[in-house]
């Protein structure tokens, strides 16, 4: 019994469940904010969660050898808690419900969600090691606001400022997440944009981009909601603190934590925009 629980935990841990849950909650909040039907929001949320888990499993499956060589004790596959074959099966099998459920919620939302999942998989399959590594994050997160508005009838895309704020969130997350591992990644042959720019530049760029995204959300929403005002203020403060932290000699994971809080606040600010997301 305990062995089965440990095995299941290892498989789940290989899917990067934390970020997957955060993205799912963002999709739920945005769908609810625009007044989409609860059933449609639930179907979309299930698909987003499974789709993100699929991308996470794909990442650990494809990076298994590199993670073992780097001694990554935070990766279940690298420490032998679960086999790459099992993680590969989970990644591929979960693609089916991950892509199908949002289509059942609304065909247009399902099609756009497929783009989000495809972005994650193109990153896993090799784009992460190129100067275009930021592109899947920018395009994928740019779809988030429209996943909610496409649940409506008639479906419509979110306004440009919300789409741009989503893209900023993705770009910031990419740079901040890589900062602590820039040197190790470079040694392993990963030449993504953060590795090419270096830890210091990436640590500064992440909060700066997020600050720009927050400014777009503020301008587009018109600050008509108290929730948006408070959330935008938190996002801006954390982004500025992130810039200050990035100026340090060894920024470590502090910029990532600040960007994470600022990113969550930015999502809340978009949710607070509510009706502004549907024009």
C-alpha positions as CSV (number, residue, x, y, z in Angstrom):
1,X,0.0,0.0,0.0
2,X,2.7,2.5,1.0
3,X,4.8,1.5,-2.0
4,X,1.9,2.2,-4.3
5,X,1.3,5.6,-2.6
6,X,5.0,6.4,-3.0
7,X,5.0,5.4,-6.7
8,X,1.9,7.5,-7.4
9,X,3.5,10.5,-5.6
10,X,6.6,10.0,-7.7
11,X,4.6,10.0,-10.9
12,X,2.6,13.1,-9.9
13,X,5.8,14.8,-8.8
14,X,7.3,14.3,-12.2
15,X,4.4,16.4,-13.7
16,X,5.4,19.7,-12.0
17,X,2.0,19.8,-10.3
18,X,2.5,23.2,-8.6
19,X,2.7,25.3,-11.8
20,X,0.0,23.2,-13.4
21,X,-2.4,24.0,-10.5
22,X,-1.6,27.7,-10.7
23,X,-2.3,27.9,-14.4
24,X,-5.5,25.9,-13.9
25,X,-6.7,28.3,-11.2
26,X,-6.0,31.2,-13.4
27,X,-8.1,29.7,-16.2
28,X,-10.9,29.1,-13.7
29,X,-10.8,32.6,-12.4
30,X,-10.7,34.2,-15.8
31,X,-13.6,32.0,-17.0
32,X,-15.7,32.9,-14.0
33,X,-14.8,36.6,-14.2
34,X,-16.3,36.9,-17.7
35,X,-19.5,35.0,-16.7
36,X,-19.0,31.7,-18.5
37,X,-21.3,28.9,-17.6
38,X,-19.9,26.8,-14.7
39,X,-20.0,23.5,-16.6
40,X,-18.0,25.0,-19.4
41,X,-15.5,26.5,-16.9
42,X,-15.2,23.1,-15.2
43,X,-14.5,21.2,-18.5
44,X,-11.9,23.8,-19.5
45,X,-10.3,23.6,-16.0
46,X,-10.0,19.8,-16.2
47,X,-8.5,20.0,-19.6
48,X,-6.0,22.8,-18.7
49,X,-4.9,20.8,-15.6
50,X,-4.4,17.6,-17.5
51,X,-2.8,19.4,-20.4
52,X,-0.3,21.1,-18.1
53,X,0.5,17.8,-16.3
54,X,1.2,16.3,-19.7
55,X,3.7,19.0,-20.5
56,X,5.4,18.5,-17.2
57,X,5.6,14.7,-17.6
58,X,7.0,15.3,-21.1
59,X,9.7,17.6,-19.7
60,X,10.9,15.1,-17.1
61,X,10.8,12.2,-19.6
62,X,12.8,14.0,-22.3
63,X,15.2,15.5,-19.7
64,X,15.7,12.3,-17.7
65,X,19.3,11.6,-18.8
66,X,20.4,15.2,-18.5
67,X,18.8,15.5,-15.0
68,X,20.5,12.3,-13.8
69,X,23.9,13.6,-15.1
70,X,23.3,16.9,-13.3
71,X,22.4,15.1,-10.0
72,X,18.9,16.7,-9.8
73,X,17.5,15.3,-6.5
74,X,14.3,17.2,-7.0
75,X,13.3,15.1,-10.1
76,X,11.8,11.7,-9.3
77,X,13.0,10.3,-12.6
78,X,16.6,11.4,-11.9
79,X,16.7,9.7,-8.5
80,X,15.1,6.5,-9.8
81,X,11.7,6.9,-8.0
82,X,9.9,6.4,-11.3
83,X,11.0,5.1,-14.7
84,X,11.2,7.3,-17.8
85,X,9.0,4.8,-19.5
86,X,6.2,5.4,-17.0
87,X,6.5,9.1,-17.2
88,X,6.5,8.9,-21.0
89,X,3.3,6.9,-20.9
90,X,1.6,9.4,-18.5
91,X,2.7,12.3,-20.8
92,X,1.3,10.8,-24.0
93,X,-1.9,9.2,-22.5
94,X,-2.9,12.4,-20.7
95,X,-2.8,14.3,-23.9
96,X,-6.1,12.8,-25.1
97,X,-8.3,14.1,-22.3
98,X,-6.2,17.2,-21.9
99,X,-7.0,18.2,-25.5
100,X,-10.6,16.8,-25.7
101,X,-12.2,18.3,-22.5
102,X,-11.8,22.0,-23.5
103,X,-13.3,21.2,-26.9
104,X,-16.3,19.8,-25.1
105,X,-16.5,23.1,-23.2
106,X,-16.4,25.2,-26.4
107,X,-14.7,24.3,-29.7
108,X,-13.0,27.7,-30.1
109,X,-11.6,27.5,-26.5
110,X,-10.5,23.9,-27.2
111,X,-8.6,24.9,-30.3
112,X,-6.8,27.7,-28.5
113,X,-6.0,25.5,-25.6
114,X,-4.4,23.0,-28.0
115,X,-2.1,25.9,-29.0
116,X,-1.2,26.3,-25.3
117,X,-0.4,22.6,-24.9
118,X,1.6,22.6,-28.2
119,X,3.7,25.5,-27.0
120,X,4.6,23.5,-23.9
121,X,5.5,20.4,-25.9
122,X,7.6,22.3,-28.4
123,X,9.6,23.7,-25.5
124,X,10.1,20.2,-24.1
125,X,11.1,18.8,-27.5
126,X,14.0,21.1,-28.0
127,X,13.0,24.8,-28.3
128,X,14.2,25.2,-24.6
129,X,17.8,24.8,-25.9
130,X,17.6,27.6,-28.4
131,X,17.5,31.4,-28.5
132,X,13.7,31.0,-29.1
133,X,13.1,29.3,-25.7
134,X,11.0,32.2,-24.6
135,X,8.6,31.9,-27.5
136,X,6.4,29.0,-26.2
137,X,6.0,30.8,-22.9
138,X,5.0,34.1,-24.5
139,X,2.5,32.5,-26.9
140,X,1.2,30.0,-24.5
141,X,0.4,32.4,-21.6
142,X,-1.0,34.9,-24.1
143,X,-3.8,32.5,-24.7
144,X,-5.0,32.4,-21.1
145,X,-7.3,35.4,-21.1
146,X,-9.0,34.3,-24.3
147,X,-9.6,30.8,-23.0
148,X,-12.2,32.3,-20.7
149,X,-13.8,34.7,-23.2
150,X,-14.1,31.9,-25.9
151,X,-16.4,30.0,-23.5
152,X,-19.0,32.7,-24.1
153,X,-21.7,32.8,-26.8
154,X,-20.8,34.2,-29.1
155,X,-17.1,33.4,-28.5
156,X,-14.7,36.3,-28.7
157,X,-11.0,36.9,-28.1
158,X,-9.8,38.9,-25.1
159,X,-8.7,42.4,-25.7
160,X,-5.1,43.0,-26.9
161,X,-4.0,44.5,-23.6
162,X,-5.1,41.4,-21.6
163,X,-3.4,39.1,-24.2
164,X,-0.2,41.1,-24.0
165,X,-0.3,41.0,-20.1
166,X,-0.6,37.2,-20.4
167,X,2.4,37.1,-22.7
168,X,4.4,39.2,-20.2
169,X,3.5,36.8,-17.5
170,X,4.8,33.9,-19.5
171,X,8.0,35.7,-20.4
172,X,8.7,36.7,-16.8
173,X,8.1,33.1,-15.6
174,X,10.5,31.7,-18.1
175,X,13.4,34.0,-17.2
176,X,12.8,33.9,-13.4
177,X,12.6,30.1,-13.3
178,X,15.9,29.6,-15.1
179,X,18.0,32.1,-13.2
180,X,19.2,29.7,-10.4
181,X,20.1,27.1,-13.0
182,X,21.8,29.2,-15.7
183,X,25.3,27.9,-15.2
184,X,24.3,24.2,-14.8
185,X,22.1,24.4,-17.9
186,X,24.8,26.0,-19.9
187,X,27.2,23.2,-18.9
188,X,24.7,20.7,-20.0
189,X,24.4,22.2,-23.4
190,X,21.2,24.2,-22.9
191,X,21.5,27.4,-24.8
192,X,18.1,29.0,-24.3
193,X,17.7,32.8,-24.3
194,X,18.1,33.1,-20.5
195,X,21.4,31.1,-20.6
196,X,22.6,33.2,-23.5
197,X,21.8,36.5,-21.6
198,X,23.1,35.2,-18.3
199,X,21.7,35.1,-14.7
200,X,22.0,38.8,-14.0
201,X,20.3,40.0,-17.1
202,X,17.5,37.3,-16.7
203,X,17.0,38.2,-13.1
204,X,16.4,41.8,-14.1
205,X,14.4,41.2,-17.2
206,X,11.8,39.0,-15.6
207,X,10.4,41.5,-13.1
208,X,10.8,44.4,-15.7
209,X,8.6,42.5,-18.2
210,X,6.1,41.7,-15.5
211,X,6.0,45.4,-14.5
212,X,5.2,46.3,-18.1
213,X,2.4,43.6,-18.2
214,X,1.0,45.1,-15.0
215,X,0.9,48.5,-16.6
216,X,-1.0,47.1,-19.6
217,X,-3.5,45.5,-17.3
218,X,-4.0,48.8,-15.4
219,X,-4.4,50.8,-18.6
220,X,-6.8,48.4,-20.2
221,X,-8.9,47.7,-17.1
222,X,-9.4,51.3,-16.3
223,X,-9.0,50.4,-12.6
224,X,-12.8,50.2,-12.2
225,X,-12.5,47.3,-9.7
226,X,-11.0,47.6,-6.2
227,X,-9.7,44.0,-6.7
228,X,-7.8,45.1,-9.8
229,X,-6.4,48.2,-8.0
230,X,-5.0,46.2,-5.0
231,X,-3.8,43.3,-7.1
232,X,-2.0,45.6,-9.6
233,X,-0.4,47.5,-6.7
234,X,0.9,44.2,-5.3
235,X,2.2,43.1,-8.7
236,X,4.0,46.4,-9.2
237,X,5.6,46.4,-5.8
238,X,6.8,42.8,-6.2
239,X,8.1,43.5,-9.7
240,X,10.1,46.5,-8.4
241,X,11.5,44.4,-5.6
242,X,12.4,41.8,-8.1
243,X,14.4,44.3,-10.1
244,X,16.2,45.4,-6.9
245,X,16.9,41.7,-6.0
246,X,18.2,41.0,-9.5
247,X,20.9,43.7,-9.0
248,X,22.5,41.5,-6.3
249,X,25.7,39.5,-7.2
250,X,23.9,36.2,-6.4
251,X,20.2,36.7,-6.9
252,X,19.4,33.0,-6.3
253,X,15.6,32.1,-6.3
254,X,14.5,35.4,-4.8
255,X,13.6,37.0,-8.2
256,X,11.6,33.9,-9.0
257,X,9.6,34.0,-5.8
258,X,8.9,37.7,-6.3
259,X,7.9,37.2,-9.9
260,X,5.7,34.3,-8.8
261,X,3.8,36.5,-6.3
262,X,3.7,39.4,-8.8
263,X,2.4,37.0,-11.5
264,X,-0.4,35.7,-9.4
265,X,-1.3,39.3,-8.5
266,X,-1.4,40.1,-12.2
267,X,-3.8,37.3,-12.9
268,X,-6.0,38.5,-10.0
269,X,-5.9,42.0,-11.6
270,X,-7.1,40.5,-14.9
271,X,-9.8,38.6,-13.1
272,X,-10.9,41.8,-11.4
273,X,-11.2,43.5,-14.8
274,X,-14.2,41.2,-15.4
275,X,-16.5,42.7,-18.0
276,X,-13.6,44.7,-19.5
277,X,-12.2,41.3,-20.8
278,X,-15.3,40.9,-23.1
279,X,-15.3,44.5,-24.4
